[in-house]
Amino acid sequence: MSDASPPIHCTLQPREAAAQVVDWASLRTLASATEAQENGVRLTFPATVSEQLDELVKREASCCAFLTFTKTHLGDEVVLEVTSADPNALPTISLISGVAPT
């Protein structure tokens, strides 16, 4: 029986990964709230950054298949949840969000 979970492995080259971390850090400055939750984090952004968020999430999802991204529009805000069923993914989630998941 094989494990269906993707391995905890980013497919980016080191330079690309570093640039992506900078992009997340830049976008995080626009978050109005960050909250640790079980298996991940929840970040709240103004709806005006929705397209920028979509682009970054798309890039991140393509290189880190072990992460799950759920985006919800709530009026003039966008909530992004970044989670993983694998606890080994928590350091990556923390790097993206700047918050240590619980």
Secondary structure as GFF3:
##gff-version 3
##sequence-region A 1 102
A	DSSP	alpha_helix	14	28	.	.	.	ID=ss1
A	DSSP	beta_strand	33	37	.	.	.	ID=ss2
A	DSSP	beta_strand	40	46	.	.	.	ID=ss3
A	DSSP	three_ten_helix	47	49	.	.	.	ID=ss4
A	DSSP	alpha_helix	50	63	.	.	.	ID=ss5
A	DSSP	beta_strand	68	74	.	.	.	ID=ss6
A	DSSP	beta_strand	77	83	.	.	.	ID=ss7
A	DSSP	three_ten_helix	87	89	.	.	.	ID=ss8
A	DSSP	alpha_helix	90	97	.	.	.	ID=ss9
###
